Amino acid sequence: MSTVTGAASRTGSRAVVATSFGGPEVLQVKEVPEPHADQSQLRVRAAAAGLNPMDWLVVTDEVLGSAFGVHPLTGFGYDFSGVVDEVGEGVNGFAVV
């Protein structure tokens, strides 16, 4: 499962991760290594991200979470808005602005 992270900095990015299964107390903002776009990928500098109801459901229920491949230290934020800031080789139709 990939992780969408916050604004990139020189040292990395921030990501909301679940440290275990449970309620909101298991969610933490962590510094993670700065991601880079691989071949045929884009990197987006996120301006806003949120947790949707499915994110919340799988982090509160270990059986359901496991069925979706969610495990502790999984990142969230698949609902996001931002600007493309890195384009991998082989990507057409997108540019860094």
GUFI-143856 format. One line per field, with one value per residue: chain; residue number from 1; x, y, z of N, C-alpha, C, O in turn; residue in one letter. Coordinates in nm, 3 decimals, padded with zeros to 5 digits. Layout:
N
chaine = A;...
num = NUM;...
n_xx = X;...
n_yy = Y;...
n_zz = Z;...
ca_xx = X;...
ca_yy = Y;...
ca_zz = Z;...
c_xx = X;...
c_yy = Y;...
c_zz = Z;...
o_xx = X;...
o_yy = Y;...
o_zz = Z;...
residu = a;...
REM end
This chain:
97
chaine = A;A;A;A;A;A;A;A;A;A;A;A;A;A;A;A;A;A;A;A;A;A;A;A;A;A;A;A;A;A;A;A;A;A;A;A;A;A;A;A;A;A;A;A;A;A;A;A;A;A;A;A;A;A;A;A;A;A;A;A;A;A;A;A;A;A;A;A;A;A;A;A;A;A;A;A;A;A;A;A;A;A;A;A;A;A;A;A;A;A;A;A;A;A;A;A;A
num = 1;2;3;4;5;6;7;8;9;10;11;12;13;14;15;16;17;18;19;20;21;22;23;24;25;26;27;28;29;30;31;32;33;34;35;36;37;38;39;40;41;42;43;44;45;46;47;48;49;50;51;52;53;54;55;56;57;58;59;60;61;62;63;64;65;66;67;68;69;70;71;72;73;74;75;76;77;78;79;80;81;82;83;84;85;86;87;88;89;90;91;92;93;94;95;96;97
n_xx = 00.085;00.066;00.181;00.053;00.197;00.262;00.362;00.675;00.998;01.341;01.439;01.246;00.906;00.575;00.352;00.035;00.002;-00.109;-00.043;-00.120;-00.407;-00.718;-00.878;-00.894;-00.672;-00.457;-00.355;-00.092;00.115;00.393;00.739;00.862;01.074;01.156;00.952;01.000;00.922;00.886;00.959;00.700;00.535;00.388;00.476;00.304;00.283;00.121;-00.144;-00.366;-00.515;-00.716;-00.892;-01.097;-01.424;-01.378;-01.102;-01.103;-01.263;-01.110;-00.888;-00.986;-01.074;-00.922;-00.949;-01.092;-00.917;-00.685;-00.778;-00.777;-00.513;-00.404;-00.185;-00.017;00.151;00.078;00.021;-00.205;-00.440;-00.539;-00.723;-00.678;-00.543;-00.337;-00.023;00.154;00.485;00.699;00.792;00.800;01.014;00.880;00.624;00.356;00.187;00.179;00.329;00.584;00.497
n_yy = -00.116;00.215;00.534;00.850;01.155;01.452;01.796;01.816;01.831;01.930;01.715;01.519;01.404;01.448;01.211;01.067;00.802;00.480;00.347;00.113;-00.109;00.048;00.327;00.689;00.756;00.602;00.713;00.894;01.171;01.139;01.183;01.093;00.932;01.134;01.084;00.970;00.998;00.707;00.529;00.583;00.706;00.973;01.238;01.410;01.719;01.751;01.962;01.948;01.690;01.410;01.183;00.922;00.760;00.480;00.451;00.500;00.289;00.054;00.090;00.068;-00.191;-00.488;-00.735;-00.666;-00.468;-00.621;-00.775;-00.586;-00.536;-00.364;-00.263;-00.206;00.107;00.176;00.415;00.690;00.893;00.902;01.056;01.351;01.675;01.863;01.968;01.861;01.776;01.627;01.422;01.100;00.905;00.824;00.912;01.077;01.379;01.520;01.776;01.939;02.212
n_zz = 00.000;-00.088;00.031;00.074;00.120;00.317;00.260;00.104;00.253;00.320;00.464;00.462;00.464;00.599;00.738;00.814;01.026;01.140;01.448;01.560;01.559;01.626;01.793;01.743;01.892;01.808;01.581;01.439;01.351;01.156;01.071;00.759;00.515;00.229;-00.045;-00.385;-00.733;-00.913;-01.221;-01.447;-01.257;-01.059;-00.838;-00.591;-00.437;-00.157;-00.072;00.082;00.272;00.366;00.590;00.490;00.533;00.491;00.538;00.813;00.904;00.845;01.009;01.262;01.292;01.317;01.177;00.943;00.851;00.800;00.588;00.388;00.361;00.545;00.798;01.115;01.116;00.865;00.615;00.555;00.368;00.104;-00.012;-00.146;-00.235;-00.452;-00.599;-00.883;-00.838;-00.917;-01.185;-01.311;-01.534;-01.850;-01.807;-01.947;-02.041;-01.804;-01.608;-01.417;-01.224
ca_xx = 00.000;00.147;00.149;00.054;00.255;00.246;00.459;00.813;01.097;01.475;01.467;01.142;00.767;00.494;00.244;-00.047;00.014;-00.172;00.059;-00.183;-00.550;-00.788;-00.946;-00.811;-00.548;-00.349;-00.308;00.015;00.185;00.533;00.831;00.899;01.167;01.094;00.928;01.034;00.845;00.953;00.916;00.555;00.465;00.393;00.474;00.220;00.301;-00.016;-00.185;-00.468;-00.545;-00.813;-00.926;-01.235;-01.484;-01.316;-00.976;-01.134;-01.316;-01.007;-00.792;-01.050;-01.108;-00.804;-00.985;-01.122;-00.793;-00.598;-00.834;-00.741;-00.369;-00.366;-00.110;00.037;00.239;00.022;-00.010;-00.337;-00.444;-00.560;-00.808;-00.587;-00.534;-00.205;00.043;00.258;00.618;00.801;00.735;00.890;01.034;00.772;00.494;00.319;00.066;00.193;00.454;00.608;00.462
ca_yy = 00.000;00.335;00.639;00.986;01.230;01.596;01.879;01.768;01.921;01.879;01.590;01.419;01.446;01.405;01.119;01.016;00.657;00.409;00.272;-00.016;-00.099;00.112;00.454;00.802;00.763;00.528;00.789;00.988;01.233;01.098;01.220;00.978;00.971;01.200;00.992;01.016;00.934;00.603;00.527;00.581;00.760;01.115;01.275;01.527;01.793;01.762;02.085;01.907;01.547;01.374;01.042;00.896;00.659;00.348;00.457;00.489;00.156;-00.049;00.107;00.033;-00.334;-00.562;-00.837;-00.595;-00.404;-00.724;-00.814;-00.482;-00.519;-00.258;-00.310;-00.091;00.198;00.206;00.556;00.722;01.019;00.879;01.167;01.464;01.774;01.921;02.006;01.769;01.838;01.539;01.333;00.991;00.876;00.750;00.973;01.177;01.457;01.592;01.853;02.008;02.356
ca_zz = 00.000;-00.094;00.126;00.025;00.229;00.317;00.188;00.114;00.310;00.288;00.535;00.442;00.457;00.712;00.702;00.923;01.031;01.252;01.521;01.587;01.530;01.736;01.771;01.699;01.970;01.741;01.466;01.470;01.238;01.163;00.963;00.678;00.409;00.116;-00.156;-00.520;-00.838;-00.991;-01.360;-01.469;-01.141;-01.028;-00.696;-00.572;-00.312;-00.105;-00.004;00.177;00.269;00.469;00.610;00.451;00.620;00.475;00.613;00.955;00.929;00.844;01.118;01.389;01.293;01.272;01.079;00.818;00.807;00.744;00.459;00.293;00.362;00.639;00.914;01.187;01.045;00.734;00.596;00.503;00.295;-00.039;-00.058;-00.133;-00.342;-00.450;-00.723;-00.928;-00.823;-00.974;-01.288;-01.344;-01.676;-01.913;-01.778;-02.047;-02.012;-01.677;-01.599;-01.291;-01.237
c_xx = 00.090;00.100;00.155;00.098;00.233;00.357;00.601;00.902;01.234;01.500;01.362;01.006;00.697;00.383;00.165;-00.040;-00.063;-00.064;00.010;-00.328;-00.618;-00.853;-00.849;-00.679;-00.432;-00.293;-00.204;00.069;00.333;00.612;00.870;00.997;01.093;01.075;00.971;00.951;00.932;00.904;00.765;00.475;00.479;00.414;00.395;00.254;00.160;-00.038;-00.288;-00.491;-00.643;-00.828;-01.071;-01.293;-01.421;-01.181;-01.003;-01.183;-01.205;-00.904;-00.854;-01.078;-00.993;-00.837;-01.012;-00.995;-00.700;-00.647;-00.798;-00.591;-00.320;-00.296;-00.058;00.147;00.199;-00.007;-00.148;-00.329;-00.457;-00.656;-00.724;-00.598;-00.395;-00.154;00.149;00.393;00.732;00.732;00.840;00.905;00.918;00.633;00.470;00.196;00.070;00.326;00.464;00.578;00.526
c_yy = 00.123;00.437;00.773;01.072;01.379;01.667;01.830;01.875;01.866;01.742;01.484;01.482;01.402;01.314;01.083;00.865;00.604;00.326;00.133;-00.004;-00.036;00.241;00.564;00.814;00.690;00.601;00.891;01.048;01.201;01.158;01.091;01.023;01.036;01.101;01.053;00.936;00.830;00.615;00.508;00.626;00.912;01.129;01.404;01.589;01.821;01.894;02.054;01.758;01.516;01.224;01.024;00.786;00.520;00.343;00.430;00.348;00.051;-00.032;00.070;-00.116;-00.415;-00.666;-00.772;-00.530;-00.503;-00.768;-00.713;-00.454;-00.408;-00.322;-00.188;-00.022;00.216;00.355;00.574;00.851;00.998;00.981;01.293;01.557;01.835;01.951;01.902;01.838;01.747;01.441;01.227;00.973;00.795;00.805;01.083;01.254;01.531;01.664;01.914;02.155;02.435
c_zz = 00.000;00.008;00.057;00.142;00.212;00.242;00.212;00.176;00.273;00.350;00.510;00.431;00.583;00.661;00.827;00.917;01.151;01.318;01.562;01.542;01.650;01.695;01.731;01.774;01.903;01.619;01.511;01.341;01.257;01.047;00.890;00.570;00.292;00.002;-00.289;-00.620;-00.909;-01.135;-01.365;-01.346;-01.136;-00.878;-00.688;-00.437;-00.261;-00.035;00.103;00.161;00.382;00.482;00.571;00.540;00.608;00.547;00.761;00.991;00.937;00.956;01.253;01.402;01.234;01.165;00.944;00.763;00.741;00.606;00.350;00.292;00.453;00.758;00.989;01.107;00.899;00.727;00.536;00.423;00.145;-00.099;-00.037;-00.253;-00.336;-00.590;-00.757;-00.914;-00.868;-01.068;-01.320;-01.495;-01.730;-01.885;-01.882;-02.001;-01.879;-01.676;-01.460;-01.313;-01.126
o_xx = 00.181;-00.010;00.253;00.042;00.191;00.435;00.641;00.882;01.243;01.574;01.389;00.992;00.752;00.327;00.223;-00.071;-00.079;-00.001;00.090;-00.368;-00.580;-00.881;-00.735;-00.585;-00.316;-00.195;-00.224;00.069;00.391;00.558;00.906;01.002;00.980;01.172;00.977;00.916;01.041;00.820;00.710;00.358;00.567;00.373;00.415;00.254;00.090;00.041;-00.298;-00.487;-00.650;-00.783;-01.157;-01.218;-01.412;-01.148;-00.936;-01.147;-01.206;-00.840;-00.782;-01.104;-00.970;-00.759;-00.961;-00.969;-00.641;-00.566;-00.788;-00.546;-00.206;-00.341;-00.056;00.227;00.278;-00.054;-00.202;-00.223;-00.393;-00.668;-00.703;-00.655;-00.340;-00.231;00.226;00.413;00.849;00.628;00.954;00.822;00.864;00.534;00.555;00.111;-00.028;00.423;00.363;00.627;00.509
o_yy = 00.132;00.425;00.805;01.063;01.426;01.605;01.805;01.994;01.766;01.662;01.366;01.599;01.327;01.338;01.070;00.806;00.673;00.243;00.047;00.101;-00.063;00.264;00.537;00.875;00.713;00.557;00.963;00.984;01.232;01.181;00.992;01.142;00.997;01.038;01.176;00.821;00.863;00.698;00.425;00.589;00.971;01.043;01.496;01.521;01.905;01.934;02.126;01.705;01.590;01.147;01.100;00.724;00.449;00.242;00.348;00.295;-00.032;-00.129;00.043;-00.164;-00.410;-00.683;-00.817;-00.536;-00.473;-00.797;-00.749;-00.358;-00.363;-00.423;-00.078;-00.087;00.266;00.414;00.483;00.912;01.069;00.992;01.336;01.523;01.856;01.959;01.860;01.946;01.784;01.384;01.259;01.020;00.708;00.751;01.170;01.200;01.598;01.619;01.937;02.215;02.557
o_zz = 00.082;00.063;-00.011;00.251;00.106;00.170;00.326;00.153;00.202;00.294;00.535;00.394;00.664;00.554;00.935;00.814;01.252;01.254;01.596;01.491;01.764;01.577;01.692;01.725;01.940;01.560;01.608;01.236;01.361;00.939;00.954;00.538;00.260;-00.042;-00.302;-00.596;-00.958;-01.168;-01.293;-01.332;-01.198;-00.801;-00.767;-00.335;-00.316;00.052;00.203;00.050;00.480;00.396;00.613;00.616;00.708;00.609;00.824;01.096;01.028;00.995;01.349;01.512;01.113;01.071;00.841;00.643;00.638;00.518;00.232;00.229;00.440;00.812;00.933;01.039;00.818;00.824;00.473;00.413;00.067;-00.221;00.076;-00.356;-00.227;-00.686;-00.670;-00.971;-00.859;-01.036;-01.351;-01.573;-01.661;-01.934;-01.902;-01.931;-01.845;-01.738;-01.394;-01.408;-01.120
residu = m;s;t;v;t;g;a;a;s;r;t;g;s;r;a;v;v;a;t;s;f;g;g;p;e;v;l;q;v;k;e;v;p;e;p;h;a;d;q;s;q;l;r;v;r;a;a;a;a;g;l;n;p;m;d;w;l;v;v;t;d;e;v;l;g;s;a;f;g;v;h;p;l;t;g;f;g;y;d;f;s;g;v;v;d;e;v;g;e;g;v;n;g;f;a;v;v
REM end
